[in-house]
Amino acid sequence: MKNNHINRKRNIAVTIRMNDAEYNTLNTKVAESGLTQQAFVINAIKQTVIMPMEDHLILMNISMTFTDLIRQLRGLATNVNQMAKWANTTGELPTEHQLDEIYENLDLFRKECDHIWLSIRSLITPPRRTRE
């Protein structure tokens, strides 16, 4: 009987510790999957993608940049709305200086969005394989 474990494909046992809530979650997910606990855990391990810390930092930076861009966009929208209200109320159009300022802000905003898009693309595009 003892030699039986030698012929197994998987002969390493792993023990992990969980609290009650984690164990209940595991059992619920195992039951929902229809797999054995062993098959469920092995599939979870195989399908898990670990994000490198560098990528995590890039995503955090993108998130902070998006927050700043949203704030800037709201400011631009407020300025445009104020000019539209002024034009509708008084019949006067915005000055060339005001329009140039909006254009410069929109151009800066566009460049920042392009930079973010390139960062996102670098994270989601698989690296190209080179021929050796």
Secondary structure, 3 states (H helix, E strand, C coil): CHHHHHHCCCCCCCCCCCCHHHHHHHHHHHHHHCCCHHHHHHHHHHHCCCCCHHHHHHHHHHHHHHHHHHHHHHHHHHHHHHHHHHHHHHCCCCCHHHHHHHHHHHHHHHHHHHHHHHHHHHHHCCCCCCCC
